Amino acid sequence: MTHEHDRDLTEGWWEGKPVRFLAGGPTALAPAGLYVAVRAWTAEGRPQLMDGQRPILDAMPGQPGYSALRFVHYYEPGPGTTPDSLRSVADVLDRARRIHTPGQVLHVPVVPVATRTLWPTMPAWHDSSEAAFLDGGLSPLSVNRIYLGIRGIDRKQNRLIYIPGQRWIFEWTPGHPAYGPIARVHYAVLGEGEAPNAVRSVADLLRKSRSLHVTRTFVTAAVLEIDGKPVSPPPARSR
């Protein structure tokens, strides 16, 4: 049963267990940027965010440089700046007193404003237009591997022949040191008689596959639920 809070998740497999994941589409591996306004810093060097000022994204899906991974750029608005008056990277560069990039990488895929998942949907700006992203917290720079069993490849039309209803299979899930929310896409050609979802683990998929095709496509594929149990939420960002 799909609940209201996770209606935008996609179903897959890992080691024979059902998983539900955020399918966020293609992404670059090099992190993009997220600009966050800071009103002050604590004695320990922690940023205290400016209330009412939405974060600013420097790239959207489909644009060059878009990535679900982002470096955080903390900036200090100039005197007299009113909350939410900065709405583009150009505004930040024009009016910020200073910008600090500590090297933190967050997993924050851009999503429609109405998206509802286990992660909070955060309002943002991009070039003065309203946007939103999922706050996936701090992210490792690890790349997962996901596999899809297919019937074959039509070389004449240069297209994949899919198995209707077949789900993606994950190599790793949260908790494994090699897991990351970004995954490289692999296609495995299965036999004609293989029923959809009869293969539910990478080991079985590779054993039964006739050939394996490794692509140059990387996608957001963050696992949020394993065998009906939510994955522990990511660490909260400092505020």
Beta strands, then each sheet from edge to edge (+ up, - down):
strand 1: 10-14
strand 2: 17-26
strand 3: 32-41
strand 4: 47-49
strand 5: 56-57
strand 6: 69-77
strand 7: 96-100
strand 8: 105-107
strand 9: 121-126
strand 10: 129-134
strand 11: 143-154
strand 12: 159-162
strand 13: 168-170
strand 14: 182-189
strand 15: 211-226
strand 16: 229-230
sheet 1: 12+ 11- 13+ 1+ 2- 15+ 14-
sheet 2: 12+ 11- 13+ 1+ 2- 15+ 16-
sheet 3: 4+ 3- 5+
sheet 4: 4+ 3- 6- 7+
sheet 5: 4+ 3- 6- 8+
sheet 6: 9+ 10-
end
